[in-house]
Amino acid sequence: MFLRNFFILLAILVVSKISLCAWRIYIGKDRLSLEYYLDIVEWKKEFLKIAFLAFLAFLFSWCGA
């Protein structure tokens, strides 16, 4: 139960941070690139890790583990 909630909250936190950064860049408040703004050189790999955590959270909540 704890592990499932942890993965769900972690996925929500990270996805919301990326979404907020992307939205601020899209509307023009930040002129920086997404890579520089997140301080991640290879942010695409990091996003895949985040997507994997979200998928794990979905599996844990769907299976009831």
N, CA and C atoms as an extended XYZ file, in Angstrom:
195
Properties=species:S:1:pos:R:3:atomname:S:1:resname:S:1:resid:I:1 pbc="F F F"
N         0.827       -1.189        0.000 N   MET     1
C         0.000        0.000        0.000 CA  MET     1
C         0.873        1.256        0.000 C   MET     1
N         1.871        1.266        0.857 N   PHE     2
C         2.751        2.431        0.921 CA  PHE     2
C         3.512        2.618       -0.380 C   PHE     2
N         4.022        1.517       -0.926 N   LEU     3
C         4.815        1.594       -2.155 CA  LEU     3
C         3.973        2.100       -3.321 C   LEU     3
N         2.746        1.650       -3.406 N   ARG     4
C         1.854        2.101       -4.471 CA  ARG     4
C         1.596        3.600       -4.357 C   ARG     4
N         1.278        4.056       -3.181 N   ASN     5
C         1.034        5.486       -2.982 CA  ASN     5
C         2.282        6.305       -3.258 C   ASN     5
N         3.432        5.776       -2.881 N   PHE     6
C         4.688        6.474       -3.127 CA  PHE     6
C         4.928        6.659       -4.616 C   PHE     6
N         4.751        5.589       -5.395 N   PHE     7
C         4.965        5.693       -6.838 CA  PHE     7
C         3.965        6.645       -7.490 C   PHE     7
N         2.729        6.611       -7.048 N   ILE     8
C         1.719        7.500       -7.616 CA  ILE     8
C         2.060        8.951       -7.319 C   ILE     8
N         2.395        9.259       -6.089 N   LEU     9
C         2.727       10.636       -5.726 CA  LEU     9
C         4.007       11.106       -6.401 C   LEU     9
N         4.992       10.233       -6.518 N   LEU    10
C         6.232       10.597       -7.193 CA  LEU    10
C         5.980       10.892       -8.668 C   LEU    10
N         5.187       10.069       -9.308 N   ALA    11
C         4.880       10.289      -10.721 CA  ALA    11
C         4.121       11.592      -10.916 C   ALA    11
N         3.160       11.873      -10.055 N   ILE    12
C         2.402       13.121      -10.156 CA  ILE    12
C         3.317       14.318       -9.953 C   ILE    12
N         4.201       14.245       -8.977 N   LEU    13
C         5.112       15.348       -8.692 CA  LEU    13
C         6.025       15.643       -9.872 C   LEU    13
N         6.636       14.623      -10.419 N   VAL    14
C         7.605       14.829      -11.485 CA  VAL    14
C         6.929       15.259      -12.780 C   VAL    14
N         5.811       14.641      -13.106 N   VAL    15
C         5.093       15.022      -14.327 CA  VAL    15
C         4.568       16.445      -14.211 C   VAL    15
N         4.102       16.835      -13.034 N   SER    16
C         3.619       18.207      -12.872 CA  SER    16
C         4.761       19.214      -12.975 C   SER    16
N         5.953       18.863      -12.495 N   LYS    17
C         7.093       19.775      -12.623 CA  LYS    17
C         7.471       19.965      -14.086 C   LYS    17
N         7.531       18.873      -14.830 N   ILE    18
C         7.871       18.974      -16.247 CA  ILE    18
C         6.790       19.741      -17.002 C   ILE    18
N         5.531       19.480      -16.677 N   SER    19
C         4.435       20.187      -17.347 CA  SER    19
C         4.482       21.678      -17.056 C   SER    19
N         4.760       22.044      -15.823 N   LEU    20
C         4.846       23.458      -15.464 CA  LEU    20
C         5.988       24.147      -16.192 C   LEU    20
N         7.138       23.499      -16.251 N   CYS    21
C         8.278       24.078      -16.968 CA  CYS    21
C         7.972       24.229      -18.452 C   CYS    21
N         7.376       23.206      -19.042 N   ALA    22
C         7.041       23.270      -20.466 CA  ALA    22
C         6.004       24.356      -20.727 C   ALA    22
N         5.028       24.506      -19.848 N   TRP    23
C         4.002       25.535      -20.022 CA  TRP    23
C         4.604       26.935      -19.929 C   TRP    23
N         5.501       27.146      -18.976 N   ARG    24
C         6.124       28.466      -18.840 CA  ARG    24
C         6.959       28.810      -20.064 C   ARG    24
N         7.629       27.816      -20.639 N   ILE    25
C         8.396       28.057      -21.857 CA  ILE    25
C         7.454       28.312      -23.024 C   ILE    25
N         6.347       27.575      -23.092 N   TYR    26
C         5.397       27.712      -24.197 CA  TYR    26
C         4.740       29.090      -24.212 C   TYR    26
N         4.345       29.586      -23.042 N   ILE    27
C         3.672       30.888      -23.023 CA  ILE    27
C         4.655       32.050      -23.074 C   ILE    27
N         5.923       31.770      -22.984 N   GLY    28
C         6.922       32.798      -23.204 CA  GLY    28
C         7.466       33.479      -21.970 C   GLY    28
N         7.145       32.988      -20.783 N   LYS    29
C         7.690       33.608      -19.575 CA  LYS    29
C         9.165       33.284      -19.405 C   LYS    29
N         9.562       32.113      -19.856 N   ASP    30
C        10.965       31.712      -19.786 CA  ASP    30
C        11.467       31.507      -21.201 C   ASP    30
N        12.541       32.175      -21.547 N   ARG    31
C        13.100       32.064      -22.886 CA  ARG    31
C        14.117       30.935      -23.001 C   ARG    31
N        14.341       30.232      -21.912 N   LEU    32
C        15.352       29.180      -21.899 CA  LEU    32
C        14.803       27.910      -22.530 C   LEU    32
N        15.695       27.062      -22.950 N   SER    33
C        15.257       25.772      -23.465 CA  SER    33
C        14.888       24.872      -22.293 C   SER    33
N        14.127       23.847      -22.595 N   LEU    34
C        13.691       22.933      -21.546 CA  LEU    34
C        14.868       22.195      -20.927 C   LEU    34
N        15.865       21.868      -21.732 N   GLU    35
C        17.044       21.184      -21.202 CA  GLU    35
C        17.755       22.057      -20.166 C   GLU    35
N        17.942       23.322      -20.454 N   TYR    36
C        18.635       24.209      -19.524 CA  TYR    36
C        17.776       24.467      -18.291 C   TYR    36
N        16.484       24.633      -18.487 N   TYR    37
C        15.603       24.978      -17.375 CA  TYR    37
C        15.544       23.866      -16.337 C   TYR    37
N        15.563       22.628      -16.768 N   LEU    38
C        15.481       21.511      -15.835 CA  LEU    38
C        16.838       21.104      -15.280 C   LEU    38
N        17.905       21.729      -15.777 N   ASP    39
C        19.265       21.374      -15.360 CA  ASP    39
C        19.572       19.904      -15.631 C   ASP    39
N        19.025       19.400      -16.704 N   ILE    40
C        19.269       18.013      -17.098 CA  ILE    40
C        19.811       18.037      -18.515 C   ILE    40
N        20.985       17.486      -18.704 N   VAL    41
C        21.588       17.500      -20.025 CA  VAL    41
C        20.821       16.584      -20.972 C   VAL    41
N        20.499       15.406      -20.501 N   GLU    42
C        19.775       14.453      -21.332 CA  GLU    42
C        18.377       14.276      -20.751 C   GLU    42
N        17.526       15.288      -20.886 N   TRP    43
C        16.227       15.255      -20.235 CA  TRP    43
C        15.306       14.239      -20.877 C   TRP    43
N        15.578       13.853      -22.103 N   LYS    44
C        14.721       12.853      -22.744 CA  LYS    44
C        14.835       11.511      -22.033 C   LYS    44
N        16.045       11.142      -21.629 N   LYS    45
C        16.223        9.894      -20.883 CA  LYS    45
C        15.557        9.993      -19.517 C   LYS    45
N        15.662       11.153      -18.896 N   GLU    46
C        15.020       11.341      -17.600 CA  GLU    46
C        13.501       11.263      -17.736 C   GLU    46
N        12.966       11.810      -18.815 N   PHE    47
C        11.524       11.754      -19.016 CA  PHE    47
C        11.068       10.311      -19.214 C   PHE    47
N        11.877        9.496      -19.889 N   LEU    48
C        11.528        8.083      -20.040 CA  LEU    48
C        11.517        7.374      -18.688 C   LEU    48
N        12.443        7.741      -17.810 N   LYS    49
C        12.441        7.158      -16.467 CA  LYS    49
C        11.175        7.555      -15.713 C   LYS    49
N        10.774        8.811      -15.864 N   ILE    50
C         9.570        9.293      -15.190 CA  ILE    50
C         8.337        8.591      -15.743 C   ILE    50
N         8.297        8.423      -17.057 N   ALA    51
C         7.170        7.725      -17.671 CA  ALA    51
C         7.113        6.273      -17.192 C   ALA    51
N         8.263        5.659      -17.011 N   PHE    52
C         8.303        4.291      -16.497 CA  PHE    52
C         7.772        4.238      -15.070 C   PHE    52
N         8.123        5.213      -14.233 N   LEU    53
C         7.594        5.251      -12.871 CA  LEU    53
C         6.085        5.440      -12.874 C   LEU    53
N         5.589        6.283      -13.776 N   ALA    54
C         4.145        6.470      -13.878 CA  ALA    54
C         3.468        5.175      -14.323 C   ALA    54
N         4.096        4.457      -15.237 N   PHE    55
C         3.552        3.175      -15.679 CA  PHE    55
C         3.538        2.170      -14.535 C   PHE    55
N         4.610        2.140      -13.740 N   LEU    56
C         4.635        1.249      -12.577 CA  LEU    56
C         3.539        1.609      -11.577 C   LEU    56
N         3.334        2.905      -11.362 N   ALA    57
C         2.277        3.333      -10.449 CA  ALA    57
C         0.914        2.893      -10.967 C   ALA    57
N         0.712        2.985      -12.278 N   PHE    58
C        -0.547        2.536      -12.867 CA  PHE    58
C        -0.718        1.034      -12.683 C   PHE    58
N         0.343        0.276      -12.924 N   LEU    59
C         0.250       -1.174      -12.757 CA  LEU    59
C        -0.043       -1.561      -11.314 C   LEU    59
N         0.640       -0.918      -10.371 N   PHE    60
C         0.408       -1.240       -8.967 CA  PHE    60
C        -1.017       -0.896       -8.547 C   PHE    60
N        -1.533        0.224       -9.025 N   SER    61
C        -2.888        0.600       -8.638 CA  SER    61
C        -3.922       -0.260       -9.357 C   SER    61
N        -3.634       -0.679      -10.587 N   TRP    62
C        -4.578       -1.488      -11.343 CA  TRP    62
C        -4.637       -2.919      -10.816 C   TRP    62
N        -3.479       -3.459      -10.477 N   CYS    63
C        -3.424       -4.841       -9.989 CA  CYS    63
C        -3.808       -4.950       -8.518 C   CYS    63
N        -3.791       -3.846       -7.815 N   GLY    64
C        -4.131       -3.873       -6.401 CA  GLY    64
C        -3.027       -4.435       -5.530 C   GLY    64
N        -1.796       -4.320       -6.005 N   ALA    65
C        -0.663       -4.867       -5.247 CA  ALA    65
C        -0.278       -3.962       -4.111 C   ALA    65
